[in-house]
Amino acid sequence: MRTYNSKRFTSDKAWGAIDIANLDGTSVRLHWTNQPYKWHINDGQEVFAVMDGSVEMHYKDQGEVKTVLLQTGDIFYASAGTEHIAHPVGEARILVIEKAGSV
């Protein structure tokens, strides 16, 4: 048993993370960032929940780049094969659930 206070979590580098759990090969990690990640495609599905802050999620849908602004409490689901990049607006804390070892 352990409790995490996501609003207090920080890291000395962008996308620093705390490993919360590994559920039969699915990782659950809390990330802190103030910088964009990179365009990528995960090794499977991804759930991306904004715990604190705001994130502009850019993703490609049939080759067209689309953007959605995620606020605290919002969740983005990337199906397998969805190319995407997260751009925090200032600092953000994000809970990411994905296949362990994914990009």
Secondary structure, DSSP 8 states (H G I E B T S, - for coil): -----GGG---SSTTEEEEEEEETTEEEEEEEESS----B--SS-EEEEEEES-EEEEEEETTEEEEEEE-TT-EEEE-TT--EEEEESSSEEEEEEEETT--
